[in-house]
């Protein structure tokens, strides 16, 4: 029998997603699918997108989560703000895509 207090319950999916997103450093990005896989649910990219659209807290850098292939994705209808935030971190955004995506993609 485990010692008292050593038993832990698994974190809910949303908390694992937020932890993964917080791990993405400034100037780097990860896809919705990357984040879903890091949170233990590789097929849940849409769920990650929903969480990013509704996460609210500013300590979660949701702007660093992008669509497959380096497309910006939604950002709650404020794609130009997402592009501005990424540019401020040193990324090059051309149109709706991140230039040199493979080089700035963060491996979670």
N, C-alpha and C positions, 0 to 999 in steps of 0.2 A: 504494500500500500504506500503511495507517495506521501512524503512528509506534508504536514499541514501547510497550506499556502503555496505549494509548488505546482499545483494543478492549474493549468491556464486554459481559458476558453479561446477558441480561434477568433481573430478580429473579423468583424463584418467586412464584406467585400469593399464597401465604400471607404472604410478606414485604410484598407490595404492600397486602394487606388490613390488616396490622398498622400499616403506615405511615399508611394512610388513617384508621384508627381513632384513632391517636395525634394526628392533626390536628384532631379534633373538640374544640372548647374546652369547658371546664366550663360547665354551664348550657345546653348545646345538645345536640341528638341528630341522628342520621342513621339512615335505615332500612337493613336488610340489603341491599336492592336498591341504595340509594345507594352503599354501600360497595363492592358488587360492581362497579358501573359505574365507580367511581373506580379500582378495581384492574384495570380492563381487561376484565372479563368480566360484562357487564350482565345476563346470565341466570343468574348463579350466586349468587342470594340464599341458597339453602339451604346452599351450601358455606360462605358467610360465617357463617351460623348455627352450623354445625358447628365452624368455627374459633373462634368466640366461646365456644362451650360448652367447648372444650378448650384454650383459649389459655394458661391458667395464670398467666403473668407478670402481676404487679400493675401494671406500667408500661403495660399496655394497658387503656384504660378501656372494657372491653366493655359496661359498663352503659349507655353512651351510644348503643349500637346497638339500635334498636327495630324492631318489625314495622311493616308498612304502616299508614298512617292513625293512627299514634301509639299503637298497642297495645304493651304492654310486651314481649311475647315471653317466651321461656323463662328465660334466665339460669341454666341448669343446674339447674332445679327450685327456684330460690330467688328467685322473682318478688318476694316481699316485701322481700328485701334490695336487689334492683334498684330498686324503688320508693323505698326509704329513701335509697339513694345519690343518686338523681335529685332527691329532695326536698332533700337536703343541699346540692345545687348550685343550689337555687332554683326548680326546676320544680314545677309543681302536678300531682300524680298523683291521679286520682279513679278508684277501682276499679282497672281494669286498663288505663287510658288516660292519656295525657298531655294535659292541658287546654291549649288554644291551641297545638296541635301545629305548625301552619303557621308560627307566629311563632318557635318555638324550633328548627325544623328547620334544620340546618346544610347549606349547599350545598358539597359536596365538589367 
